[in-house]
Amino acid sequence: MAKSPEAFRTISEASDELGVAQHVLRFWETKFSFVRPMKRAGGRRFYRPQDIGILATVRRLLHEEGYTIRGVQKLHRERGLKAGGAGVNSGAATAKGAAVRPGSVASQDLPPETRRRIETALAALTAAKSRLDALIEHG
């Protein structure tokens, strides 16, 4: 029987739901002061639905949008992080330590020369990766 959406989750359930290892969730607790699951006697963690939402936002920022831990910390200080990304304009913030990818909303805020240099570097890296992949495949 599945739990209701309002039910608290254990660390293993939260880990499965978010697609990250349990040790990653414990590590995030040390790096992000806003990640605070309830703890019962013996230290057993229980994640509220809003905790899961915030962790999903952290996971998206770190794993999908390329932010660093410091970038997420700064983003939280400046705008706050809420479940589902509210308070964070997906990719639009350029917190120090945050990745800016060509074509992203954030890169459009860059001066044209900086943007051109980033795009040139990305093209060179993509070409180098293709050459390495070909060498590995035929080597």
N, C-alpha and C positions, 0 to 999 in steps of 0.2 A: 504494500500500500504506500503510495507516494505521500510525502508531507505536504501540508498546505503551504501556500506561498508566504503566509505570516509566521510559520514555525521557525524556531531557532535551528541553526545548523551546527553540527560538530565540525571540527577542523577537517576531518576526512570528507564529510559531505560538502563543505565549502570548497575544498581542494578540487573535488570532482566537478562541482558545478562551474568553477572558474577556469578549470583546465590548467592549474598550476600545482606544483608539489606542496606538501604540507610545510616543508622547511622554508619554502619561499614565503608563505603566509607569515610564519613566525619571524622571518628576517624583515619583512615589510613592517611588522609591528615595531621593530627596533629603529627603523629609518623614518617612519611616518607617524608622527604623534597623533594624528587624527584616526589611525587604525587602532581601535580599542575594543576588541570583543569582550563580552562578559566572561568572567572567570569564576568558576565554582570552586568549592573546596577541593584541594588537590591540584589546582591549576588547570582543570579541564576548561577548554575554551568553547564558548557558544556564540555564534555569529547571528546577529539580528538581520532581518531583511535589508535594512538600510546599510549595515556593514557590508553585506554581499554586494550591494549596489556601488558603494564607494570602492570596494576592492576591484570590482569589474572595471570601473573608471581608471583606477591605477594600472590595472593590467593592460587596458587598451592604450593608455598613454605610454607605458614602458615598452610593451611588446609590439604594438601596431603602429604607433605614431613616432616612435624613436626617441622619446624623451629619456633623459638620464634621471637618476634618483634626485639629484640636485634640482634639475629642471622641474620635476613634479613637486618637490618641496617648495620651490619659489612660486610656482603656479598656485599652489594651495594658499601660501601666505598672501599673494596678491589678489586672488579671485575666489578662493575656496573651492573645494571639490565636493560635489554632491553626487548622489546616486544617479546613474544614467548620464553623467557628464554635465548636468546643469551647473552653471557657474564656470564652465570651461567651454570656450568656443572651439570645438574640435579642430586642432591644428592651427588656429589663428593666433594663439599666444606664442610669443617668442621669449620665454623665460631663459635666463642664463643657464646654459647647459642643455637646453632643449635643441633637438635636431631640427634643422630647417631643410626641407627637401624641395628641389626644383619642382615647380608645378603645384606645390601646396599653397594654401591660402597665405601662410606666413611668408613664403618666399616672394609673394607679390608685393609685400610691404618693403622689400629690400630696394636699395638704389639699383638702377639698371646695370651699372658696371659690376657690382657685387653679384647680382643675379646671373649675369653672363659668365662670370668667372666660375661660379658654382656649377652652372650647367655644363661648361667646358670640362671641368674636373670630373663631373659625373660621366660625361661621354667617354673620356679617356679611361676611367675606371671600368666602365662597362665593356669597352673594347679590350682592355687587358684581361678582364675576366673571361671573355669569349675566347681569347687566344690561349689562356691557361686551360680552360675546359677542353679545347681541341687537342692540346698537347697531352693532357691526362687521358683523353679518350683514345688517342692513337699511340700513346707512348707506352 
